[in-house]
Amino acid sequence: MDQIQKALQQSLQLKKTLLVDAFPGVSKMGGIIYKAIHGGKKIFIIGEGHGHEIAGIFAMQLQKLTTDLKPKIFWPNPPSFTSPSDKEFYFLNFVDSFFEKGDLLFLFGIYGKEPYLLKSAQKAKSRQGQLLIIAGHQHKIPKEWIHTGIAIPTDREGEILEIHLMLANLFVELVKAHHMGSQKSGSPSSSVSSEGQGASTQVSSAANSQDDPFVRFSCSQCGEVIYTEKRFAGKKGTCPGCGMKLVVPHESTLSESEMKGTEKRLHMRFKVQDCLVAFSKQNYPTQVSELVPHGVLDDLSEGGCAILFETYKTGIAPSSINFKEKDILYLLISI
């Protein structure tokens, strides 16, 4: 391991320690998240502004980490909107349609001022759900609505985003620790906070099918079992088994029971995938491609990938690097 990577990892470990010391609620929130997953509750993860991409990254990491529990994790990914009222309607309709008593709403707020965040939080409160939030210290969501929250002592968006990413990685590690403890003991980890436990009644198989955010199908060329998000229906992707170009169907052709845990995610972003493969070939961590979920990097260009590659290799980021590239760079150094 070269000196740059060592320095990055040492810096990361220091940041994690500082974050846990600065925000005592981190461990509690990690326990609440795992308890909700283990109890069969739905988790809705919503981000504000650039926090939307971070919310998506966090959702995909949780989904993969606890796949054996068949988690019900939702990351509402809205289309482009022409007006704020359309955006508000989308989120409220989503929460209203699926959110039930005991479910969990996790908000990655920047300022917590967007009407759709406020009204989604209010809806979750009225449904007797749990509300977790990370936001700048001047966020506008009433304290009495919040089950557990972390107020980041800044209102500068870049700083909030950086802490969002680091905390998201910490939560994933905490959930992983709880999950490993649960697998060893055969029951939910004893270190999980009892607060916010909620009811653990399992929803019916019909509801599971309706709530499933993925399309599941097999490749006609090689038979590889594949899944991807329903929002990619009708779009083209590449089979992870044989490389054949496929069109994502609008409905699943396989049930979850037929998948048997062998499914692979459809490659939806060709240039980004090429870039991530290049990372692994240069002796950088092979899990880079696993950390970055497809769909988050929609508008990251090939040039942007090249910038990230050089930045990760040298440790020097150009001043022209944009928000999205910076977000992904934080992911790469967080491995």
Secondary structure as the mmCIF struct_conf table of DSSP 4:
data_model
#
loop_
_struct_conf.conf_type_id
_struct_conf.id
_struct_conf.beg_label_comp_id
_struct_conf.beg_label_asym_id
_struct_conf.beg_label_seq_id
_struct_conf.end_label_comp_id
_struct_conf.end_label_asym_id
_struct_conf.end_label_seq_id
HELX_RH_AL_P HELX_RH_AL_P1 GLN A 3 ALA A 22
TURN_TY1_P TURN_TY1_P1 PRO A 24 PRO A 24
HELX_RH_AL_P HELX_RH_AL_P2 GLY A 25 HIS A 38
TURN_TY1_P TURN_TY1_P2 GLY A 39 GLY A 40
STRN STRN1 LYS A 42 GLY A 47
TURN_TY1_P TURN_TY1_P3 GLY A 49 HIS A 50
HELX_RH_AL_P HELX_RH_AL_P3 GLY A 51 LEU A 65
TURN_TY1_P TURN_TY1_P4 THR A 66 THR A 66
HELX_RH_3T_P HELX_RH_3T_P1 THR A 67 LEU A 69
STRN STRN2 LYS A 72 PHE A 74
BEND BEND1 THR A 82 SER A 83
HELX_RH_AL_P HELX_RH_AL_P4 PRO A 84 PHE A 98
TURN_TY1_P TURN_TY1_P5 LYS A 101 GLY A 102
STRN STRN3 LEU A 104 PHE A 108
BEND BEND2 ILE A 110 GLY A 112
HELX_RH_AL_P HELX_RH_AL_P5 PRO A 115 SER A 126
TURN_TY1_P TURN_TY1_P6 ARG A 127 GLN A 128
STRN STRN4 GLN A 130 GLY A 136
TURN_TY1_P TURN_TY1_P7 HIS A 137 GLN A 138
BEND BEND3 ILE A 141 ILE A 141
HELX_RH_3T_P HELX_RH_3T_P2 LYS A 143 TRP A 145
BEND BEND4 HIS A 147 HIS A 147
STRN STRN5 THR A 148 ILE A 152
BEND BEND5 PRO A 153 PRO A 153
HELX_RH_AL_P HELX_RH_AL_P6 GLU A 157 SER A 185
TURN_TY1_P TURN_TY1_P8 GLY A 186 GLY A 186
BEND BEND6 SER A 187 PRO A 188
TURN_TY1_P TURN_TY1_P9 SER A 190 SER A 191
BEND BEND7 VAL A 192 VAL A 192
BEND BEND8 SER A 194 SER A 194
TURN_TY1_P TURN_TY1_P10 GLU A 195 GLY A 196
HELX_LH_PP_P HELX_LH_PP_P1 THR A 201 SER A 204
HELX_RH_AL_P HELX_RH_AL_P7 SER A 205 ASP A 211
STRN STRN6 PHE A 214 SER A 218
TURN_TY1_P TURN_TY1_P11 SER A 220 CYS A 222
STRN STRN7 VAL A 225 GLU A 229
HELX_RH_3T_P HELX_RH_3T_P3 LYS A 230 PHE A 232
TURN_TY1_P TURN_TY1_P12 ALA A 233 GLY A 234
STRN STRN8 LYS A 236 THR A 238
TURN_TY1_P TURN_TY1_P13 PRO A 240 CYS A 242
STRN STRN9 LYS A 245 VAL A 247
BEND BEND9 HIS A 250 GLU A 251
BEND BEND10 THR A 253 LEU A 254
HELX_RH_AL_P HELX_RH_AL_P8 GLU A 256 MET A 259
TURN_TY1_P TURN_TY1_P14 LYS A 260 GLY A 261
STRN STRN10 LYS A 264 ARG A 265
STRN STRN11 HIS A 267 HIS A 267
HELX_RH_AL_P HELX_RH_AL_P9 PHE A 270 LYS A 281
TURN_TY1_P TURN_TY1_P15 GLN A 282 ASN A 283
BEND BEND11 TYR A 284 TYR A 284
TURN_TY1_P TURN_TY1_P16 THR A 286 GLN A 287
HELX_RH_AL_P HELX_RH_AL_P10 VAL A 288 LEU A 291
BEND BEND12 VAL A 292 VAL A 292
TURN_TY1_P TURN_TY1_P17 HIS A 294 GLY A 295
BEND BEND13 VAL A 296 VAL A 296
TURN_TY1_P TURN_TY1_P18 ASP A 298 ASP A 299
HELX_RH_AL_P HELX_RH_AL_P11 GLU A 302 THR A 314
BEND BEND14 GLY A 315 GLY A 315
TURN_TY1_P TURN_TY1_P19 SER A 319 SER A 320
HELX_RH_AL_P HELX_RH_AL_P12 PHE A 323 ILE A 333
TURN_TY1_P TURN_TY1_P20 SER A 334 SER A 334
#
